[in-house]
Amino acid sequence: MSKQMTEMLKGTLEGIVLAILRSGPAHGYDITARLREQGFTDIAEGTVYALLIRIEKRRLVDVKKVPSELGPPRKVYSLNHLGRAQLAEFWDTWHALSGRIEALYDEVHEGK
């Protein structure tokens, strides 16, 4: 992954993870697997877990510990009302920004 792609992804990863949680509760490994299924193959598990800690501290998710057959209980994250509001804001911002970028791209490439 290019440095530019990595930097852009850092700014959007929270919204992407919140969007994944919008479809239902998940633990960190599940979220990482879903990211990889969506083509985000270069995202390290540690990055996802650090993000989950941040969104938990910001109270964007509810956390439930469930028993695990393989070791200590796992944290399962569920999007709560604050997380849904943050996700809605993310999508509004994303659409506004991407629309402006697309318009600029079209303007620049029409002049060629």
C-alpha positions as CSV (number, residue, x, y, z in Angstrom):
1,M,0.0,0.0,0.0
2,S,1.4,3.4,-0.9
3,K,2.1,6.0,1.8
4,Q,-0.6,8.3,0.3
5,M,-3.2,5.5,0.5
6,T,-2.1,4.7,4.1
7,E,-2.6,8.3,5.1
8,M,-6.0,8.6,3.4
9,L,-7.1,5.4,5.0
10,K,-6.1,6.6,8.5
11,G,-8.6,9.4,8.1
12,T,-11.4,7.2,7.1
13,L,-10.8,3.9,9.0
14,E,-13.0,4.9,11.9
15,G,-16.0,5.5,9.7
16,I,-15.3,2.2,7.8
17,V,-15.3,0.2,11.1
18,L,-18.4,1.9,12.3
19,A,-20.1,1.0,9.0
20,I,-19.1,-2.6,9.5
21,L,-20.5,-2.6,13.0
22,R,-23.8,-1.1,11.6
23,S,-24.5,-4.5,10.1
24,G,-24.2,-6.2,13.5
25,P,-22.0,-6.8,16.6
26,A,-18.5,-8.2,16.0
27,H,-15.2,-8.7,17.7
28,G,-11.9,-7.4,16.5
29,Y,-11.0,-10.5,14.5
30,D,-14.3,-10.4,12.7
31,I,-13.9,-6.8,11.9
32,T,-10.4,-7.3,10.5
33,A,-11.7,-10.2,8.4
34,R,-14.5,-8.1,7.0
35,L,-12.0,-5.3,6.1
36,R,-9.9,-7.8,4.3
37,E,-13.0,-9.2,2.4
38,Q,-13.6,-5.6,1.3
39,G,-10.1,-5.3,-0.1
40,F,-8.4,-3.6,2.8
41,T,-5.8,-6.3,3.0
42,D,-2.9,-4.3,4.3
43,I,-4.6,-3.2,7.5
44,A,-2.9,-4.8,10.5
45,E,-5.0,-6.4,13.3
46,G,-3.2,-4.1,15.8
47,T,-4.4,-1.1,13.9
48,V,-8.0,-2.3,14.2
49,Y,-7.7,-3.1,17.9
50,A,-6.2,0.3,18.6
51,L,-9.1,1.9,16.8
52,L,-11.6,-0.2,18.7
53,I,-10.1,1.1,22.0
54,R,-10.4,4.7,20.8
55,I,-14.1,4.3,19.7
56,E,-14.8,2.5,23.0
57,K,-13.3,5.4,25.0
58,R,-15.4,7.8,23.0
59,R,-18.5,5.7,23.8
60,L,-19.4,5.1,20.2
61,V,-19.9,1.4,20.8
62,D,-21.3,-0.8,23.5
63,V,-19.0,-3.6,24.6
64,K,-19.9,-7.0,25.9
65,K,-17.5,-9.7,27.0
66,V,-18.4,-13.2,25.8
67,P,-16.6,-16.5,26.6
68,S,-14.1,-17.8,24.2
69,E,-13.2,-21.5,23.7
70,L,-9.6,-20.4,22.9
71,G,-8.7,-18.3,25.9
72,P,-9.9,-15.2,27.7
73,P,-13.3,-13.7,27.0
74,R,-13.6,-11.7,23.8
75,K,-15.0,-8.2,23.5
76,V,-17.9,-7.9,21.1
77,Y,-18.6,-4.4,19.9
78,S,-22.0,-3.1,19.0
79,L,-22.8,0.3,17.5
80,N,-24.9,2.4,19.8
81,H,-26.8,5.6,19.3
82,L,-23.7,7.8,19.5
83,G,-21.9,5.6,17.1
84,R,-24.8,5.7,14.6
85,A,-24.8,9.5,14.8
86,Q,-21.0,9.5,14.2
87,L,-21.5,7.2,11.3
88,A,-24.2,9.4,9.8
89,E,-21.9,12.4,10.1
90,F,-19.0,10.4,8.5
91,W,-21.2,9.6,5.5
92,D,-22.4,13.2,5.2
93,T,-18.8,14.4,5.3
94,W,-17.6,11.6,2.9
95,H,-20.3,12.4,0.3
96,A,-19.6,16.2,0.5
97,L,-15.8,15.7,0.2
98,S,-15.9,13.0,-2.5
99,G,-18.3,15.0,-4.5
100,R,-16.0,18.0,-4.4
101,I,-13.0,15.9,-5.3
102,E,-14.9,14.2,-8.2
103,A,-15.9,17.7,-9.5
104,L,-12.3,18.9,-9.3
105,Y,-11.1,15.8,-11.1
106,D,-13.7,16.2,-13.9
107,E,-12.8,19.9,-14.3
108,V,-9.0,19.2,-14.5
109,H,-9.4,16.3,-16.9
110,E,-11.9,18.1,-19.2
111,G,-9.2,20.7,-19.9
112,K,-6.8,18.1,-21.3
